[in-house]
Amino acid sequence: MAEQARKPAPLLITAELPPDVLAWADALRREHYPPERNRLRAHVTLFHALPPSAESEVRHLLADLAKRAPVEARIGGIMNLGRGTALDVDSPEMVDLHDLIGERMHGLLTPQDDRPLRLHITVQNKVQPAIAKALQAELREGLERRSFSFRGFGLYAWEDGLWRVIADYPFRE
């Protein structure tokens, strides 16, 4: 039987976390995210749904933008998502890069991707607001503010609720 052709999937772009921050944030996510919904590792999404037809242009753009030194960032606090909790990430340079990518993808962005970016790492979602507020209070008490450097960009395809890796674009060391 011939393999069924893969349906074109929306593209996602992430700001890739360094291994130590990824391990820490992913442990928080595994502990607090509803297990039946936790199908992805911790991440910082820059764009949620670019059209698959833009893949070639996105690949070239990310390769070009990755020719820079790693982008500095800082975990600066806790973000209330209403029915969830996230780590607030401060990185003016990454926000500028997001804006640049957005300008290049003008006319192709979904409403979710065509708004000001609030960088964050979701560690809990789809819970009752009271549960989210309790976790936010707990995390605020002991949160270690961390400075780090993003290691690059990730490009993924969104397929059946999971991400398929397309390419990784590390920043110049």
C-alpha positions in Angstrom: 0.0 0.0 0.0 1.4 3.4 -0.9 2.2 5.8 1.9 -0.5 8.4 2.2 0.6 12.0 1.3 1.2 14.2 4.3 -1.3 17.1 4.5 0.5 20.5 4.6 0.7 21.6 8.2 0.9 25.1 9.7 4.5 26.2 10.6 5.6 27.2 14.1 8.7 29.2 15.0 10.2 29.0 18.5 13.0 30.8 20.3 15.0 27.8 21.5 15.9 27.6 25.2 19.4 26.5 26.4 19.5 23.0 27.9 19.5 24.1 31.6 16.6 26.4 31.3 14.7 23.9 29.1 15.2 21.1 31.7 14.1 23.4 34.6 11.0 24.8 32.8 10.0 21.4 31.4 10.2 19.9 34.9 7.8 22.6 36.1 5.5 21.9 33.1 5.5 18.1 33.8 4.6 18.8 37.4 1.8 21.4 36.9 0.4 20.9 33.4 -2.6 18.6 33.2 -0.9 15.3 32.1 -3.6 14.4 29.5 -2.9 17.7 27.7 0.9 17.9 28.1 2.1 16.7 24.7 4.9 19.1 24.2 8.1 20.1 26.0 8.5 23.6 27.5 9.0 26.2 24.7 8.8 29.9 23.8 6.6 30.3 20.7 7.2 33.2 18.4 4.7 32.3 15.7 1.9 29.7 16.0 0.6 29.1 12.5 2.4 30.4 9.4 1.1 28.9 6.2 3.1 25.8 4.9 3.4 27.6 1.5 5.9 30.0 3.2 8.3 27.3 4.3 11.1 28.1 1.9 11.0 31.8 2.7 10.9 31.1 6.4 13.8 28.8 6.2 15.9 31.4 4.4 14.9 34.1 6.8 15.7 32.1 9.9 19.0 31.0 8.5 19.9 34.6 7.9 18.7 35.9 11.3 20.6 33.2 13.1 24.0 34.6 11.8 24.2 36.7 15.0 25.4 36.2 18.5 23.0 34.4 20.9 20.1 36.6 22.1 20.0 37.5 25.8 16.9 36.9 27.9 15.8 36.8 31.5 13.1 35.0 33.4 11.6 38.0 35.1 8.4 36.8 36.8 5.2 34.9 36.6 2.5 35.5 34.1 -1.2 34.9 34.8 -2.9 33.2 31.8 -6.3 33.1 33.5 -6.6 29.4 33.4 -2.9 28.8 33.5 0.5 30.0 34.5 3.6 30.9 32.6 7.1 32.2 33.2 7.5 35.7 31.9 10.5 36.1 29.6 12.1 39.5 29.0 14.1 39.8 25.8 13.8 43.1 23.9 16.1 41.8 21.1 14.0 38.6 20.6 10.9 40.8 20.4 12.6 42.9 17.8 13.5 39.8 15.8 9.8 38.7 16.1 8.7 42.0 14.7 11.2 41.7 11.8 9.9 38.2 11.0 6.3 39.5 11.2 7.1 42.3 8.8 8.5 39.8 6.3 5.4 37.6 6.7 3.0 40.5 6.5 -0.3 39.3 5.0 0.3 35.7 6.0 -0.1 36.1 9.8 -3.1 34.8 11.8 -4.6 37.3 14.3 -2.8 35.4 17.1 0.5 36.0 15.4 -0.2 39.5 14.3 -0.2 41.1 17.7 2.4 42.3 20.2 4.5 39.5 21.5 4.6 38.6 25.2 7.4 36.1 25.5 6.6 33.3 28.0 7.0 29.7 28.8 3.7 28.0 29.7 4.0 25.7 32.7 0.3 25.2 33.3 -2.8 25.6 31.2 -6.5 24.6 31.1 -7.0 24.5 34.8 -9.4 26.2 37.1 -8.5 29.9 37.8 -8.1 29.2 41.6 -5.6 26.4 40.9 -3.7 28.7 38.5 -3.6 31.5 41.1 -2.4 29.1 43.8 0.5 28.0 41.6 1.3 31.6 40.7 1.6 32.5 44.4 3.8 29.5 45.1 6.1 30.2 42.2 6.4 33.9 42.9 7.7 33.1 46.4 10.6 31.0 45.3 11.2 32.1 41.7 14.8 32.4 40.8 15.2 35.2 38.3 17.5 33.7 35.6 19.4 35.3 32.8 20.2 33.1 29.8 20.8 33.2 26.1 18.4 31.7 23.5 20.3 29.2 21.5 18.5 29.9 18.2 15.3 29.4 16.3 13.3 26.2 15.8 11.0 25.6 12.9 8.2 23.0 13.3 5.1 21.7 11.6 1.9 21.4 13.7 0.5 18.0 13.0 -2.3 16.4 14.9 -1.5 18.4 18.1 2.2 17.5 18.0 5.2 19.3 16.5 7.3 17.7 13.8 10.8 19.2 13.7 11.6 20.8 10.4 14.9 22.6 11.2 17.0 24.1 13.9 18.8 27.4 13.4 21.4 27.9 16.1 22.9 31.4 16.7 26.5 31.9 16.0 28.6 31.1 19.1 
